[in-house]
Amino acid sequence: MEQDKETGIWWCYLGANIGNEQDGKGAEFMRPVLIYKKLSRSLCLAMPLSTKVASGSFFFPLLSRSNIIRTAILPQMKPLDVKRLIKKIDKISPEEYVFIKERVTAFIQ
């Protein structure tokens, strides 16, 4: 696993999910995710991202290094095997990561 995997935005095979879960798009069910936390060499905690702007306590806008605004979907955060990660496409700044950590902590409490 790369050292900068946390803060990384990756294309990920999320698969087809059930009900209100976020799933991937297209034939391969891929979606960008933000790697929130490395849990082990083969497992990470990730949250799906959307380019649609959303507001409320369940969503957090992120500005990536490439100046693209993506919305993190906090209640959809889940553990993923790193084998689902396809290609790193972007990352967020360390400052942006501090903001998302604060927002996740507030969301969980």
Secondary structure, 3 states (H helix, E strand, C coil): CCCCCCCEEEEEECCCCCCCCCCCECCCCEEEEEEEEECCCCEEEEEEEECCCCCCCCEEEEEECCCCEEEEEHHHCEEEEHHHEEEEEEEECHHHHHHHHHHHHHHHC
